[in-house]
Amino acid sequence: MEIGTILISKWGYEQTNVDFYEVVKTTEKTVTIRQIASKEVESDTSMSGYVIPDKGNYIGEPIRRKILNAFGKTFVSINSYSSADVWTGNKERFTAYA
């Protein structure tokens, strides 16, 4: 992974949350990432639509994670319930729960 790479994490139960992260520092085995805001680019309903990352609009402090490889994918573990891999550049669908 290189500095500036955008990672995506999609997770949730009864809804789909979409979180984006930007790689701000790298070593051979780790990356430092910062969560970045997303912006809605299309709305299906009041509770669903599509988002893209708002690059440079950081949320929170940097976090360091080990780079993992499995099943032909490179990714990082965010926490116990989500991981993030390289964003493809497409708008991403989210859903919300009342």
N, C-alpha and C positions, 0 to 999 in steps of 0.2 A: 504494500500500500504506500501511496505517496502523499505528501502534504497537499491538502486541498481536496482529496478524495472525499466524496459524500457517501455516508453509510445510511442504511435504512433499517429500522426495526418496526415490524408490524406485530401487534399483540392485542389480546383482549378476550373477554368472555361476554358474549351477547352484544359485543360491539367491536369494531376494529380501530384500534389506535395506531397512528403512524407517527413515529419519531425519527427525526433526521439528526445525524452527527457529522461533523467535519473533522478530518484528520488534521491536527495542528503540529504534530511532532512524530517522528518515527525513529525506531531503532531496528535492528535486525529481527528482533522477536516481539517487540511491543509497539503500540501506537498510543499516543495521547490524543483524545478526542474531546470535542465540545459539542453539546447538544445545540442545535440551531432551530429557530422557529420555522414553522411552515406557513404557507399562505394558500388559501383556498382559491382554486382557479376555475372550478366548476361545481355547481350545486345541483343535486338530483332532487332532494327534498330538504326540509329543515333539519333533517337528521342524517344526511349522507351527501357525499360529494367527492371531489378530488383535490388533492393538495400536492404542492411541490415544495422543496426546501427554500428558505429565505436565506441564502448563503451570506455569512457574515453577521447575521442577527443572532448572536449567541444567547443561550439560556443557561445560567449556572456556570459552575467552575469546570475546568478541565479534569478529565479522569483518564487514568492510564490502564490499558488492557492488553493482555497477551493476544497475539495474532494466532488464530486457530485455523487448521485446515482439515476438512473432512468431506467425503463424498464429492470431491472435485470443486469445493467451494472454499473461499477464504472469508473468515468472519471473526467477530469478537463477541464475547459474552458480555451483555450489559448488566444483567442481574439474574436472579434465580428463575425468572419467567420469560426472559427475552434475550435475543441475540441480534446482531446487526451485520449485514453484509453489504457489498458495494451496490449502490443505487444505480439502476439502469438508465436513468434520465427520463423515464416516463412519469406522467402524473399518476398518483397513487390514490386508490379508493379508501375512504374512511367511512365508518358508520358510527352513530351515536345512539345511546340508549336513554330514554326519558328518565 
